[in-house]
Amino acid sequence: MRSFTLRAVQAACFCAGLAAVCHAGTVSLFFFNETVGVQVERPVAEQRPSIEAALALLAAGPTPDEQARGLTTAIPQGTTVASLSVEGPRVTVVFSGDMLSAGMTALRVEYAYRQVDWTLRPFGLFNDIRIMVGDKLVSEYLPALPVVAPRPPRHPAGFGTLGALTGHSITLSPGHGVRWNGSSWAPARPQYCAPLNNEDFHNPEIAQYLQAFLEADGMIVHPVRCMSKSYGLSPYAGLQWWQISANAWLKHTGYPCEVYASITDDCTLGTGESEHTDDIYSRPLSSDYDGTDIYISVHTNGLTGYCIGPDCPTGTETYYDASGEHAAWGAVSESLANNVNTGIMDALVAHVDNTWVCRGACVKNSNGAYGEISTPDRAAILIELGFHDTCDRDADENHLREEFFRSASMWGVYKGVCEYFGTLPTWDFYSDEYVSDTIPSEMIGDEEYTVRITFRNRGVLWSSSRGFCLGAVDDSDPFTSFNRVTPTLELAAGKEYTFTFTMTAPRPPGLYTTDWRMLREGVTWFGDTATRVIDVKPPWTPGDHDHDGDVDQVDFGHLQACLSGSQVPQDSQACAWAMLDDDSDVDRYDFAVFLQCMKGPDIQVDYTCAD
């Protein structure tokens, strides 16, 4: 969510991931170039720079040279640090009244928080940063939002599943999306680590897994953005609806103007001033309108813009808000954040990457910095799943770019939601349902049968690269020489997949059991088992062309019609039965086999007659 491009403006001592402390005599400050964060190094008189010195320089703003390079700050000119207190993980920075001189907006609050947060990172892990003017958080000086009256409860189309979360509802926000910036429709975040796409686009790609898990367990889900890539084109810049911001989608789906244009009051989208703040507030205001139980926003993080190496930032952070108008919801929000973050970390460490970590403190109080979670009248959290600009770690093919990682993290969120409501997930991390099969109940020995077995995935994404396959129980089956069937595509929760393969009936007649089950190779077997008891009948008797149980002159007449001669291939499919010695011609050797079985009319011959 927070996106910074690291640019060395002066001699750099500050490592890309903010993991090292600057050398004596310098501090690292953060300013902006438009919406992009920029790091600068400043010399200080102290051999061991203090927090006070760093914040004083930050409040003073960019130098004239830095301003000439396009650097700006969210902290107005003339602002000073009135006081500073550090109590364990909490830092309280009180700015002078000049902080309010340029007017307070949600973006100014958020950007000022970012500047302070990242300027303080080298001094320790502070997970409770408060930015104040006087005795109020700066967020408490924001203009009042409209009070949105809730509408009668409604169920989205197609809802009807009963499960552990039945009776509960959620507003699901995959943050950002292409929005009107005052002159054009543009993404809120750049693309940093291609082929990973913009955060605007991969947020809904990730959040769709959470929606599927929750709805499969009975929860009513109200997404604030379009979650289907097949929904169609929007009227905005020729883009697909799933790419568009929340405020435009909420207007399209019938929400009132006070929800999607709460700041500008401009109900006509794509004209006039920037709709960025409208977009931010439309998400939580929609939850007030829908009266949902909880609010969860799914984001990814950014700091350096493009980073490779061991010092780059990495890991998951989860934010709640216990400040100002949201203080009444602070305790339940913190509880939701703790449950969800634990679910994410447990799922990723146990099933995906045992080196995955939180970024500093796992759960943090945002203290009004993010309007998305300080606004809704309910438990609300914001997840920063990983860093989309750490290109050889979080944003690589094994993490944010991988669908298995995405689905696993969202299953962790689902588990955390269940635990918040005092229940357990109906569907395990690895889960499925048996749907159907075409395995016949009777077979003829030695005959081949094409069969199909269909399962519905109810857990994390199935991927052959992660070892998911259909397996013969106990690693063997009387009808196959193989014991694994691999899916040819990735399969998300709620989707069905049909495994197609060939079974060959055993030669000896009798009752045989075939049973097949899903597994992740080397990890676990899971879910339902497709089981069938098959009555295998005696195989066809060699030479019995008309399948009447005897081998007689009638069958001999058909054999004569198929004779091709030695080493002359018999290409007719109708004569395949006559190749009794298993070569490609029909000659005297096939006739010799035929004679072994020929006993005359109405004399039953055993299928072993030619053995």
C-alpha positions, -999 to 999 in steps of 0.1 A, spaced: 0 0 0 28 24 10 49 28 -21 84 45 -21 111 47 -47 145 48 -30 167 75 -46 200 85 -32 199 123 -31 231 127 -10 258 102 0 239 71 11 246 52 42 211 39 45 207 3 31 178 -4 7 158 -24 31 162 0 61 179 -29 80 211 -10 89 216 20 111 232 49 93 269 57 100 276 84 126 267 119 116 238 113 92 201 106 93 177 93 66 146 114 59 117 106 36 100 131 13 79 127 -19 82 132 -56 45 133 -65 32 101 -49 66 84 -49 87 83 -17 123 95 -18 150 89 8 176 116 14 206 116 37 213 146 60 245 153 80 240 160 117 264 173 144 258 143 167 281 113 163 251 91 173 221 108 156 190 111 178 153 107 170 149 143 179 174 154 153 159 133 126 124 145 132 135 182 134 151 179 100 120 161 86 97 188 99 120 215 83 112 199 49 132 196 17 161 220 11 160 244 -19 181 220 -39 158 191 -31 128 212 -39 144 219 -73 145 181 -78 108 179 -73 107 168 -37 78 177 -15 65 170 20 32 164 36 44 185 66 37 222 59 64 248 60 70 263 95 60 231 113 82 221 142 83 192 167 66 205 198 73 173 218 84 138 215 79 107 237 90 71 233 75 45 255 85 10 244 70 4 210 50 36 211 63 69 197 42 101 200 52 130 179 34 163 186 38 188 158 32 226 162 -1 241 150 15 249 117 9 213 107 -28 223 102 -20 254 81 -23 238 47 -56 220 56 -59 184 65 -68 157 40 -67 120 42 -37 119 19 -18 145 40 -24 124 71 -14 92 54 17 107 38 29 124 70 25 91 88 46 74 62 73 100 64 76 98 102 72 60 102 101 53 77 123 81 91 120 63 125 127 28 112 165 29 118 160 38 154 139 7 164 108 -13 158 79 11 167 45 -5 161 24 23 176 33 57 160 11 86 169 12 120 151 -5 147 169 -12 185 170 -20 196 206 -39 168 223 -54 153 191 -42 130 165 -39 147 131 -66 125 117 -91 141 142 -87 174 123 -101 159 91 -134 171 77 -164 151 90 -176 124 66 -213 120 59 -233 97 81 -244 69 59 -277 52 70 -275 14 66 -299 -1 41 -319 -33 49 -297 -64 49 -294 -81 16 -279 -113 2 -258 -111 -29 -271 -130 -59 -264 -167 -57 -259 -168 -19 -273 -199 -2 -244 -219 14 -247 -229 50 -215 -232 70 -194 -221 100 -198 -185 90 -235 -184 82 -251 -154 96 -220 -132 94 -210 -106 68 -179 -88 56 -169 -59 35 -139 -70 14 -117 -43 0 -90 -52 -25 -75 -17 -23 -67 8 -51 -77 4 -87 -76 28 -116 -92 60 -106 -97 96 -118 -67 117 -108 -81 151 -120 -69 148 -155 -71 111 -165 -79 76 -153 -46 62 -139 -35 34 -115 -27 45 -79 5 24 -79 32 18 -105 44 -16 -116 77 -24 -99 87 -61 -103 74 -72 -137 58 -97 -145 41 -90 -111 14 -65 -121 5 -32 -103 -9 -35 -68 -41 -20 -83 -45 -52 -102 -30 -80 -81 -50 -70 -50 -83 -83 -64 -65 -113 -79 -54 -122 -44 -86 -112 -26 -107 -134 -49 -94 -165 -30 -106 -150 3 -140 -144 -11 -143 -180 -23 -133 -194 10 -157 -172 30 -187 -177 7 -181 -215 7 -185 -214 45 -217 -194 44 -205 -158 49 -221 -129 30 -193 -111 12 -197 -75 -1 -166 -68 -23 -160 -31 -30 -145 -38 -64 -154 -60 -93 -139 -94 -86 -146 -111 -119 -123 -106 -149 -151 -117 -172 -176 -91 -161 -168 -68 -191 -157 -33 -200 -163 -2 -179 -172 31 -195 -139 45 -181 -108 47 -204 -117 14 -221 -107 -6 -190 -122 -38 -176 -144 -34 -146 -121 -55 -124 -93 -29 -130 -114 1 -119 -114 17 -84 -140 11 -57 -159 43 -59 -167 38 -96 -177 1 -90 -199 11 -60 -217 37 -81 -222 11 -109 -237 -14 -84 -262 11 -69 -246 27 -39 -256 64 -32 -235 94 -40 -227 100 -4 -208 67 -4 -188 70 -36 -183 108 -37 -182 117 0 -155 144 -3 -160 160 -37 -198 157 -37 -195 152 -75 -217 124 -84 -205 124 -120 -173 104 -121 -143 111 -144 -146 149 -143 -134 177 -121 -110 172 -92 -91 140 -82 -113 112 -68 -85 96 -49 -99 105 -15 -134 97 -26 -121 62 -36 -105 57 -2 -135 66 18 -160 49 -5 -147 15 7 -154 19 45 -186 40 39 -200 11 18 -196 -11 49 -216 14 69 -242 13 42 -243 -25 41 -241 -29 79 -215 -57 77 -199 -73 107 -163 -68 98 -141 -50 73 -109 -64 58 -87 -46 32 -61 -66 13 -30 -48 1 7 -53 -6 34 -31 6 60 -9 -11 91 11 0 121 11 -23 104 10 -57 127 -17 -70 149 -37 -46 171 -68 -49 193 -82 -22 192 -95 14 186 -60 29 154 -54 10 122 -51 31 101 -83 34 72 -98 52 36 -93 63 21 -65 84 -15 -62 97 -29 -29 108 -59 -20 130 -70 14 144 -77 22 180 -78 60 178 -102 89 176 -136 81 163 -126 44 158 -115 40 194 -148 22 203 -139 -4 177 -102 -6 186 -103 -37 208 -124 -58 184 -102 -46 155 -71 -56 173 -86 -90 180 -95 -94 144 -60 -83 133 -43 -107 157 -64 -137 146 -60 -129 109 -22 -122 111 -17 -155 130 -37 -173 104 -16 -159 76 17 -166 92 8 -201 103 -5 -210 68 26 -196 49 52 -209 73 37 -244 76 27 -249 39 45 -225 16 78 -210 29 91 -218 64 113 -187 62 84 -162 58 83 -135 85 64 -105 97 78 -71 88 88 -59 123 59 -62 147 32 -84 131 2 -63 142 3 -25 144 -20 3 155 -22 28 127 -36 56 149 -57 73 123 -32 71 95 -53 51 71 -89 64 65 -98 30 51 -98 14 86 -104 45 108 -138 51 93 -160 20 94 -182 14 125 -170 -21 130 -139 -42 134 -116 -32 106 -81 -43 95 -57 -37 67 -33 -64 56 0 -56 39 7 -92 26 42 -86 13 64 -61 -5 56 -58 -42 88 -40 -49 112 -66 -33 118 -83 -67 139 -113 -57 119 -122 -26 83 -111 -19 75 -103 -55 91 -133 -71 76 -164 -87 74 -183 -53 55 -156 -35 33 -128 -46 34 -139 -82 25 -175 -74 -12 -185 -71 -5 -211 -45 11 -185 -22 -18 -162 -28 -44 -188 -20 -25 -201 10 -23 -166 25 -60 -160 20 -69 -194 36 -50 -181 66 -72 -149 66 -103 -172 63 -91 -192 93 -85 -160 113 -120 -148 105 -134 -180 117 -115 -178 150 -125 -142 155 -161 -154 154 -154 -183 177 -157 -211 152 -135 -233 130 -132 -235 92 -155 -261 77 -129 -266 50 -93 -275 58 -62 -261 41 -63 -292 19 -99 -301 12 -121 -315 -16 -155 -330 -23 -161 -361 -45 -185 -351 -73 -188 -381 -98 -171 -408 -117 -177 -429 -148 -160 -461 -135 -182 -491 -146 -194 -515 -120 -186 -544 -144 -156 -550 -167 -143 -577 -189 -109 -590 -181 -80 -576 -202 -102 -549 -217 -93 -512 -215 -117 -485 -202 -114 -447 -203 -127 -434 -170 -133 -400 -154 -132 -390 -118 -144 -355 -108 -135 -337 -76 -144 -302 -64 -115 -283 -47 -125 -268 -13 -90 -258 -1 -60 -240 -14 -52 -239 -51 -41 -272 -67 -10 -268 -87 11 -296 -102 42 -275 -95 34 -278 -58 28 -316 -60 -10 -318 -62 -23 -349 -80 -48 -377 -78 -33 -409 -63 -42 -445 -60 -48 -453 -24 -19 -472 -8 1 -463 -40 -13 -491 -61 -44 -501 -80 -54 -534 -97 -66 -516 -128 -35 -494 -136 2 -498 -138 6 -462 -125 -5 -446 -92 -6 -409 -100 -27 -387 -123 -15 -350 -125 -39 -321 -132 -31 -301 -164 -41 -268 -149 -43 -249 -116 -76 -252 -98 -89 -227 -72 -114 -233 -44 -149 -240 -56 -138 -252 -90 -142 -288 -103 -116 -309 -121 -121 -341 -140 -92 -366 -141 -93 -387 -172 -72 -419 -175 -73 -455 -188 -81 -486 -166 -73 -521 -178 -93 -549 -161 -73 -577 -145 -74 -611 -164 -86 -633 -136 -124 -628 -129 -136 -616 -95 -144 -586 -74 -118 -559 -73 -117 -525 -55 -104 -493 -71 -99 -462 -49 -85 -428 -57 -78 -398 -35 -61 -364 -38 -27 -357 -23 0 -332 -22 31 -353 -29 54 -357 0 30 -337 23 -4 -353 29 -33 -372 14 -66 -353 19 -103 -352 12 -129 -377 -1 -120 -410 -17 -136 -422 -50 -141 -459 -44 -158 -486 -65 -160 -524 -63 -159 -538 -98 -171 -572 -109 -145 -583 -134 -159 -609 -158 -138 -635 -177 -119 -621 -206 -128 -628 -242 -119 -663 -254 -93 -662 -283 -110 -670 -316 -145 -664 -303 -154 -637 -330 -191 -637 -323 -187 -637 -285 -211 -666 -280 -188 -686 -257 -177 -713 -282 -152 -714 -310 -166 -731 -341 -169 -731 -379 -187 -698 -378 -157 -682 -361 -133 -700 -385 -151 -684 -415 -143 -649 -400 -107 -659 -394 -103 -670 -431 -116 -636 -442 -89 -619 -422 -59 -640 -433 -33 -617 -447 -2 -640 -449 30 -640 -431 46 -605 -426 18 -588 -444 2 -564 -420 -35 -567 -415 -47 -531 -414 -84 -536 -410 -98 -527 -376 -124 -554 -381 -97 -580 -381 -79 -569 -350 -95 -598 -330 -78 -623 -354 -42 -613 -345 -41 -640 -319 -3 -642 -317 0 -605 -310 18 -595 -342 6 -573 -370 -4 -600 -395 -29 -628 -396 -12 -660 -408 -7 -697 -399 5 -689 -365 -27 -672 -356 -45 -702 -371 -25 -725 -347 -37 -705 -317 -73 -706 -331 -71 -744 -333 -61 -746 -296 -94 -731 -287 -117 -745 -314 -140 -771 -297 -171 -769 -319 -205 -754 -315 -222 -750 -280 -191 -762 -262 -180 -735 -238 -143 -727 -239 -123 -712 -211 -104 -679 -218 -72 -697 -209 -75 -721 -238 -45 -706 -257 -22 -702 -226 
